[in-house]
Amino acid sequence: MATIKYSRQRESIKNYLAHTKEHPTADMIYMKIRESFPNISLGTVYRNLNLLAEQGEIRKLSCGDGCDHFDGDISPHYHFVCNHCNCVMDLNMPSLDHIDTLASANFAGKITNHSVLFSGLCPDCLAKEKLS
């Protein structure tokens, strides 16, 4: 892999993602990074997010809401997306690695990974629904 020149802006993006439990979109990250780098462009944020994701330093999540979300936690874990407010959150649960074996049982190729996204109502939206 080619060495990428150091960038304070890229490092700031990576640092922000490493210290948030949210799963922000590029637009949300752009607004946050502009606080430190007022002249940064949205295109620069997108390019750096894609580069960081390609290098495996962050995770890009497609959650079905038309926007990619980003996660600074690259450890194996699962996500939940709310069908009502579109929030994305980590799920604290055991690994489902055995589904790779189950999926491989009737598949002639080689499965090396899986992606699981759970959906439903988040605790806040569920509480609001119960009140109405």
N, C-alpha and C positions, 0 to 999 in steps of 0.2 A: 504494500500500500504506500502510495506517495505521501511524503511529509507535507502537511498543510501549514502554511505560514500562520503564525500566531496572530490573533485578532482580539483586541480588547472587547469589541462588540460581541463577537461569538462567545467569548469567555463569560461575558455578562449575561447572555441568553442562557448558557449552560448553567451558570450559578443560580440564576433566578429559578429555573426548572428544578434544580437540585434542592431548593429550599421551599418549595410549595407543594402542598398536597392536592391542589387543584390540578386540573388537566386542561390548561388554557388553549385557546385557539391562537393562530398566528397574530390575529388582530389584537387580542388581549395582551399577548407578549409584546407586540409593537408598542402599545400604549404604555406598558410598564417600562420598557427599555428606553423609551423617549425621555423619561425622567432623568436618566443619566447621560444619554446621547441625543440631545434635541434635534440634531440634523440627520439622524439615521432614517433611511427610507424603509417603507414596508417591503420593498423588493429585497433589500439587504437582509431583513429579518427572515423572509421566506427562504432565501438562498442558504443562510446559515442554519436554519432549522432543518432543511433538507440534507445539508452536508453532515450535520451532527447525527441525524437519523441514519444516513447511509454508513457512517463510521461506527454506528452502534453505541454512540454516547448518550443518546436519548431515544425514546420510543415514539413513533407516530401512530396515532390511533384513528381509524375511520369508524365513527360511531353511528352512521346513518343519518346524521343531521345536516349533511352537506358540507361540513367543515371538519378539517383534520384537527385533532387535539393532540397535545404533546405531553409526554411524561418523562421526568428526569430520573425516575426509578426504573432501571433496566433489569432489575432482578425479576425472576419469573413470578408473575402474579396476574390476577384476573380483574376485570373491570365490570362495572355496572353503569348503565345509562338510563336515566329516568325518561319515560315516555311522555311525561308532561312538561317538565322544566328543562329537559336536555342536559342536566348536570351529569358529570362523569365522575365516578369515585372508585377507589380501590375496594376490592372485596377481600376480607381476611378469611381465607379458607385454605384447606389442604390442596396440594397440587393434584391435578387431574392427568398426570403423565400417562397413566394406564390407558387413556383413550387413544394414544398413538398406537399401542399394541392392538386394541380392539379394531381400530380403523384399518390397520395393516392386515388383519386376518383375511379379508377378501379383496385385497388390492395388490396387483402385480408389481406396482412401483415401490418406492421407498419413502416412507413418511418420516420426517426428521423434526417436525415441529407442529404446533397447533395454535390456534387463536380462538379464544372463547370470549364472547361478550354477552353478559346477562342484561336483561332489560325488565322494566316494570315501573313501579312507583317508588321514588326515594322516600325516606322517612318523613320529610317535611310535606311533600305532596300527599302522602298517605294520610297524615294527620289532618291536613286541610280538607281532604275528601270526606273524612269521617265527621268533620264539623258541619259539612253542608247537607 
